[in-house]
Amino acid sequence: LVIQGMGTSSILMNKMEVGEAFAGIAGPLGLPSHVEKHSDDSTVVFTAGGLGLPPVYPIARKHLELGNHVTLIAGFRSENLMFWVGEGERVTELKQKYGDLLDVVYATNDGTLGYKGFVTGPLEEMLEANKAGKGRRLAEIVTIGPPFMMRAVSDLSKPYGVKCVASLNSIMVDATGMCGACMVPVEIEGKPVRKHACIDGPELDSHIIDWDKFLPRFNLFKSQEKNSMDRHQLVK
């Protein structure tokens, strides 16, 4: 498990000691990832922002097992916040196992390692090359990470006509689609439709998501989150 201490639950999880246990874990929720064999001249591009890397890992690994070429663009704020990229760790071992079938590009906001900037920088270069008929054809893009990063990837890729899938990390309450907490507004054939990340997702076509309506939903429980932190006397 990779857990970033953001609120009461995740901070308390990170304070757990050897011998303690979770009372229960619900999941996985929603639908499985769609993975298929693509042509040998193509690549499946993953843009992983920060903690988007752990959920990207098993999907990318499955594509590699099928023989698909994978390009992983992993973004972090700074080199000291990177994980799974050192010797003997997940990404490095994946590269050693699959060799030329996997290309890995690192991006850091401050330029301490790899490309200086966001994951959209290397992605835009790939999209332009793809448009010019150079390099590998982009079979699809899978983006997982902070909501604003996923929107940026979606907005960038849409004019190029490249399929883009976003794996949504919405807050889920009852996980049955009844409460509506993880509702995702989308547009299908010009009509507004409601999807739910817990049962229809977490992966959805990013180009049909109404991001202007969807992004503010991540702030729905900010006041409750603050009250919970205060009650437990916790600090991020």
Beta strands, then each sheet from edge to edge (+ up, - down):
strand 1: 42-49
strand 2: 70-76
strand 3: 102-108
strand 4: 115-116
strand 5: 137-144
strand 6: 164-167
strand 7: 183-188
strand 8: 191-196
strand 9: 203-205
sheet 1: 4+ 3+ 2+ 1+ 5+ 6+ 9-
sheet 2: 7+ 8-
end
